[in-house]
Amino acid sequence: MNLLQTVAAFLVALGTLVVIHELGHYLVARWCGVKVLRFSVGMGRVVWSRKIGPDQTEWAVSALPLGGYVKMLDARDQDVKDIPAADLPREFTRQNVWKRIAIVAAGPIANFLLAIVLFAGLYMVGIEEPATRIAAPGAQTPAALAGLDRDDVIRAVNGNAVAGWSELRWQLIEAVVASKDGEGARIEAERPGRGRYTFTVPAATLRAVDLDGDVPGELGFNIWLPAPVLGKVDPAGAGARAGLRGGDQVVAMDGKPVLDIGAFSAAIREAAARTVQLDVRRDGETVRVLVVPEAVAGKDGVTVGKIKVELLGRPDMIVVADGPFAAVAKAARKVWDTSVLTVRMIGRMIIGEVSWKNVTGPITIADYAGQSSRIGLASYLSFVAVVSISLGVMNLLPIPVLDGGHLLYYSLEVLTGRPVPERFGEIAQRLGVGLLVTLMALAVFNDVARLL
């Protein structure tokens, strides 16, 4: 069932993004007076088509469901002699350079607009997410060294207010990327009874953070969780054999206080096949229990401890909602920030400061599509918006065969006053195809490596 949902979520997301992207090209081409011959969802052999409208544009579905295209009347694809005289003014290459730029840029712009619409809708409806209230920072983490403590609330990063955990995580990732240029992170926090205070995480500390991992966690920022209270206790588990009951609240383990669910779960995982002493509150009294977590092989092959009990409680949740104008402005800023960060990440990969493992392909995207769809509609729409931004940015890269490559040609034409030489375009096209195939192979390799 999960596989079917993953495939369906991936195809819906991909189909939507392709249609929106190509629709941008199509609408602006029509607005500029260019004749459109075919609008295809998918690549390769056409499996279904229908001609519609005064131009008899062929609307098609093609066999390979990755991508799509808009085929315009173009003298580069056929002999000018075969084009009816009445259609010559509507041929693509006969349009002035600014119209050609508008037509090519319309696809990526449509992806950015879709992301703005999706984010703005989510911001208006309101998104429930963990608040920026933090758990006790791990020893020697930047947060701990700065004096942060459990229950502190993070209010801003580098002057940017953060209302929920997703915004905090995003701002910290941006700070880590910016640290490559020598910039630190100025963090504003608030503590009950103390008020607001500010501290700075040095750029050198941020540069040591692994962007592939849990960025907030490495810096010492973890989501606040409640104290561990037991729910259902599996009769066949180590917890039941030790005498644990539903409703017990774990207050200490081996004489050390247990503050929250996360700390308790981590301690049990590390105590495989070892006797541990738990102090639990039961009916107003403290009861001492000895339990031996079962040794179980984890997903990565590492042995972990399990006692088979349910832990109740959830993070401190808030609903972040905005009015229409604020939501659109916030969404536009989110799309801009995400686009800039994507470009900076690409730049860091090119110069070797960020791992090429960050390049993902269709398998990983499909996996994320399935995961986000299982979490809920808001999560899935956020995923679609982020992928739409990525698609827009990638298409604007100055690589021949992509929209950005064509925009580069037309920009040179604006500067020089004449089109790029045909021979130069052919050579660049071959290089662009080779580079694109290499990137796709790397993406698939990374996908398979993650699975293994």
N, C-alpha and C positions, 0 to 999 in steps of 0.2 A: 504493500500500500504506500509506504514511504517513497519507494522508487517511482511509482506512478505519479505521486504528487510532485516529486522533484522534477520529473520530466515535463509534466504539465506546467508547473510554475516557470520553468526555464523557457519553454516554448512561448508561453504567453508574454513573458517579459521581453524576450528577444524579438518576437513578432511585433509587439507594440513599438519597440524602439526603432526597428527597421522601417516600419510603416511611417512613423513620425518623421524620421530622418529623410526618407525618400519623398515624403509628402512636401517637406520644405523645398527640396529641389523642384518638384513638379509645380507647385503653386507659383513660385517666383518665376519659373521658366514661362508658364502661361501668362503671367502678369507682364513679362518682358516681351511677349509676342512670339516666343519660340514654339515650334510645333513639337509635341511630345508623341513619340511613336509607341512606346511601351513603358508601363509601370509594373515592375516585377518584384514580388516578395519571394526571396530565395534566389539562388544562382543556378546556372547550368540549364539543363533541358526543361522546357516549359511543359508542365503536366496538366495545366488548366488555364484557359484564357477566355476573355470575352471583350469585344470591341464596343466602346461606348463613346457617345458624344459626336459633335460635328467633325472633329478631326479623326474619328474612329481610333482613338487611343486604345491600345491593347492592354487590358488589365490582366496580369498573369500571376500564377503561382508556379514557381520552379522547383526542381527536384531537391537541390541542396539547401536546407533551411538555415543557412548561415549567411546573412546579408541580404542584399537586394540591390536594385538599380533602376534608374530612370533613363531610358534611351531616347535621346532627342534627335531631331533631324540634323545630321552632322556630316559635312563634306569630307571629314577625315575617315568616315566609315563607308562611304560609297562615292561613286563617280558623280561629279556635279551634273554631268549630262543626263543622268538618270533622275534628277530632281526636277519636278514640274516647275516651269517658270514662275507660276503663281506662288509657289512655296519657297522660292529662293530668299525673299526678304525675311522668312521665318527660320532660316538655317542658323544653327548656333554660332558658327565661327564668323558669321557676317554681322553679329551684334557688336556694339561698341564694348570696349574692355570693361567698363563699369557695370554693364548688364551681365557680362560673363562672371565677373567677380561676385555680384549679387546672387546669381543662380548657384554658383559653387558653394558660397558661404552659407546659403540658406539651410542646407542639411544639418551641419553642426549647430547652427543657431536654433533650429527647431528642437534639437536635443536639449540645449540649455533652457529653452522656454518651457519644455515639458517638465524638466526638473524643478523649475521655479513654481510652476502650477502645482505639482505634487507636494512640494515642501510647504508652499503657502496654504494649501488645503489642510495638510496635517497640522500646521501651526494654528490655524483657525479652529479646527475641531478640538485640538488639545491632545497632547501625547503624554501618557502616563509612563514615567521612568523613575529610576532611583534618584533621590536627591543627592546633592554634593556633600552630604554629611559622611565623614570618613570613619573607618575602623582604626584601631590602634596601629600606627605605622610600625613596620618591621624594624628591628634593630639595625642601626648603621645606614638606613636609607636616608636620602636627602630630607624627606619629610620629618623623620625622627630627629635628625641632627639639627633641623630648624626649630625643633620644640613643639611640633604639632602633636596632638593627642586625640584619643577617641572622643567622638561627638563634635569635633571641630567641623565647621562648614566652610567649604571653599566658595568664595564669592566672585573672584575674578582672576584671570591670568593675563599678564601684560596689558592690563587696562580693559580687557574684554570680559564683560560680565558673563557668568555661567549660571544658568538656572537649573539645569539637570546634568546627570552624569555623562550623557553623550556629548554635551557641549564641553564639559571639563576634559573628557578624553581627547576630543578633537583639538582643543587649544593646547594641550600638553604635547600632542603629536606635532602640531605646527611649531611649538617651541623647540622640540628636539631637532626638527629639520632646520630651523633658523639658527640653531647653535653652531652649525657648520660654518656660519659667517661670523662667529664670535659673539652671538647674542645670548644672554642668559634669560631666565624666566622670572618675572616679578609676580609673586602669588599673594593674593589678598585673602585672608581667612578670618573667620569669626568664631569666638569661643564663648559658650554660655558663661556669663558672669565677668568676662574680661573685655568683651567687645571686639572690634576689628583690629587686626594687626597685619603687617606686610613683611615678607621675607623674599630673598632672591636665591634661586638655584643657579649656580655658576654655569657658564657655557661648557666648561670642561667636564662637569658632571653630566650634563645633558648629552654630550657627544658620546659618552660611554653607554648610553641606553640603546638596546637592540630594538630597532623599529619593527622587526618581525615578531617580537614578543608582546607581553603585556606592558605597555608603556607606563600607564598610571601605577601599576603594581611595582614596577622596578623603581619608581620614584618614591614609593611608600604610600601611595593613595589607593586605598581599597574601599569598596562600598561598605557602608555601615550595615551590620547585621545584628539582630537581637540575640539575647542570651539563649543557649541551647536548651530547649524544652522538648522532651520526647513525645512523639505521637504514637503511631502503631509500632509494636515491638514484634518482630518475626519470631514465632515460637521455636523455629529451628536455628536461630542465630545465636551468636556468642553473647549478645546483650541479654536475651531471655535466659540463657543458662546461668548468667551471673546474677540474675534477679532484678534486672532493670524493668521498670513498668512505665506505661504511658502516663504522662503528666509529670514525670520526674524532671527536675531542672538541674542540669550539671553545673556546679559552681567551681569545682576544682579538679585537677587531674595530677596525680603524683605530688600533691601538696601545693601546686601552682594554680592561681586563679584562671578560670576559663571565661573570657569576656563575651565571646560570641560563637555563632554557629560555624563560621569559617575557621576560627582557631581550633575548635573542638574537632572538626572533620579532618583538618590537616594533622593534628596530633594523633588521632586514631589511625590514619593512613600510615604514619611513620612507626607505629607500634605493632607491626605484624608479628604474631606469635610470641608477644612479650606481655607479661602480666602488668596491668596498669591499675592504679587505685583511683577510683572516682568518688568524689563527694557530691551527693545529690540532695536537693531539697525535696522532701516528700511529706505532704500533710503537715507542713510547718516545722518539720524536724530535719536535721542533717543526717543522712544515712551513708555509710561507707560501703562501697561495692568493689570487688576485685573482678576484673574482666580480662580475658585473653582474646584480642582481636584475631580473627581467622586470617591466615596468609593467603591472599588471592592475587593471581597474575593480572596486572593492569593492562590497559590498551597498548602501552609502549613496552610491555614486557617486564616492567619493574614490579616487584612484589609489594603489595599494599595491604594494610589491615582493614578488616570489615567486621562490624558488630551487628549489622542488619537491623537498624532502628530508624524510624522516621523522625526527622527534625522539623519542628514547627516554626512558623514565623517567616517573615519576608523583609526585604530592605525597607527603609524609610522612603515611601513613594510620594511623588508629587505629580500634578498635572500641569504641564506647561502649555498655556494657550495665549493667543494674541488676537487683536482686532484685525480686520481685513487689510488696512494699509500697513500696519506694523508687520503683519504676516508676510505680505508681498516683499516689503523691504528686507525683512530678515531672510526670506527665501533667496532673494537676489544676492544678498551678501554671502549666504551659505554656498551658493553655486559659484560665485566668484572665488571665495576662499578655497573651495575644493578644487577648482580648476588650477589656481595658482600653486596649491600644494602638489597636485599631480604633476605639473610641469617641473616643479623643483625636485620632486622625487625622480623623475626621468633624468634630469640633469645630474643628480647625485649618482644614479646608476651608471651613466655614461662615464663619469670621472672616477668611478670605483668606490665611492663613499657609502653607497647603499647596495645591498646584495641584489643580484639579478633574480634571486628566488622570488622577489616581489612581483615578477611578471607572471600573470595567471592566464589560463586559457578557459575554454568552454566547460571543461569538467568541473573546475573549481567554481566557476560562475554558476553552473547548474546546481552544485552542492549548496552554495549560499542561497540560491533562489528557493530551494526546497526547505532549508532551515528557516529562512525568514518567513516563508508562507505558513509553516507550522506554528511559529510564534504568534502570528496574527496579521491582520490586514495592514495596520500601520507600519509594522516592521517590513512587510513585503513591499509596500509602496515606497518606503525609504530606500530599500535596496534598489528598486527600479530607478529611482531618481539618481542615486549615486552612479549606477551603471550608465545611465543616460549621459551624465556629465563626462564620465570616462570615455564614452563613445565619441562625444563631441570634441574633447581634447585630442584624442588619438587621431581623429580625422583631420584635425588642423595641423598636425605635425608636417613639416615641409618634406615629406617623402613622396616622390613621384608615384602615381597611381592612386594616392589618397587625395582628398579635397585640398589639403594643405599644400601638396605638390603643385596642383593646378593654380592655386592662389599665388604661389611663389612665381610661377611662370608669368601670370598676369601682372603681378607687382613689378617684375622686371620689364614687362612691356610698357607699363605706365612710366617707368623711369627712363627707358631708352627710346620710347616712341615707336618701337617696332616689335613684332612678335618674336618669341624665342625661336631660333633656327630649328627646323624640323629634325635635322640629324641629331642635334643636341637633345631634343625631346625624346627621340627614340632610345638613345644611349641611357639617358636618365631613367626612362621607363623600365628598361631591363634591370638596372641597378636597384630601382625601387621594388620591383617584383622580388628580386633576390633577397633584399633586406626584409621585406614583409614575410617571405617564406621562412627565413631564419628566425624571425621573432615568433612566428606561429609555432615553429618546431620547438623553440625554447619554452614557450608557454605550455605546450602539451607535455614536454618533458617534466616541467615543474609540477604540473597536475598529477602525472603518474607518480613522481617522487613523493608527493604528499600522500597519495593513496597507500603507497608501500611503507 
